[in-house]
């Protein structure tokens, strides 16, 4: 009897041991099964965004990317907030869906002084979806540059207008800046850039604009590095319209000015040009300013105290150095017979100005951008960078002055 009891106890212990081992094996198998489903992953592990979330002072050449180590991206939305304006950043997903990157112009650079938000959704290999939201901000440059555009926005100008962009800082990376300035025309015409030094970029077609042309100037300078550490500030569009054609030819020897409108001679006016000791430049000049009345002081243009006239009527600037075509009430009978000015072209006028005089008549029929060409003067040709004198340079030489040529 005792022997039977001992055998039963040994059998029970053996069975318990077997059951315990089976339970342990089952438990281990359960762990393996759980592991095979994969550990829970965080959005940071599943969707990787560069620059890092909450990054600050990211540089313009910072890399913007969204990637997944496994699975695929379903959607990526990137928004840039700059100058209180929101704008979607264009981009594309790779064919395999593992990465997203920006596309389009400037895709390799970030906008400065901006905040970016990234919203991405991905699905892993087991079909689990996860979303991630990140933000980062870019550096604010200590120094900026801007460009001042001529002519004014929405102006109607003459056919000789040259687009002039004057920068407030010297430009070292001229090719980069030049590529950020685009001039287009309707009807289309080739427009070429030319640099005068490091602070001025002029753009013009081969010949005078066709009347009626609509011209658009896109200034996409924002965040363009013009000089090491100095970035552009503007992202603006300017437009202007070309009016009728008017080209006036001054013959300094004959003391006349022929006014040709749309190819037809409108009038021939008597003038007085620069005296032998202060001759008028030859060449093509463009009207850049118009004043009903202005003061002219000889000391401002390199002379002594020869004159200081507080009320010069109907004054039209032709060069930066001080050449004007203007009304004159003090030149007596010089018009049409002799040259007595200090380098300007004078038309008969009266004190206070009058629309009934040759000067008043011409002033009322002139646009900024009209061409005045002087010939037969005992002086040199006006320099291409003196005012808008670029028409005095041949086309090939003009194009050679661009910095971003192929």
Secondary structure, DSSP 4 states (H G I P E B T S, - for coil): -HHHHHHHHHHHHHHHHHHHHHHHHHHHHHHHHHHHT-----HHHHSEEESPTTEEEE-TT---EEE-SSSEEEEEEEEEEETTEEEEPPEEE-TTSSEEEE-STTTTSPPSS-EEEEEEEEE-TTS-EEEEEEEEEE---SEEE-EEEES-TTEEE-TT--EEEEESS--S-HHHHHHTEEEEEES---EEEEE-TTSEEEEEESSPPPTT-EEEEEEE-BT-EEETTEEE--EEEEEEEE---EEEEEETTTTEEEEEETTEEEEEEEEE-B-TTSPPPBEEEE--EEEEEEEEEGGGGT--SS-EEEEEEEEEE--TTS-EEEEESSSTT-TTT---BSSSEEEE--TT--TTSHHHHHHHT--TT-EEEEES-SSPBPPTTTTTGGGGS-HHHHHTT-SS--
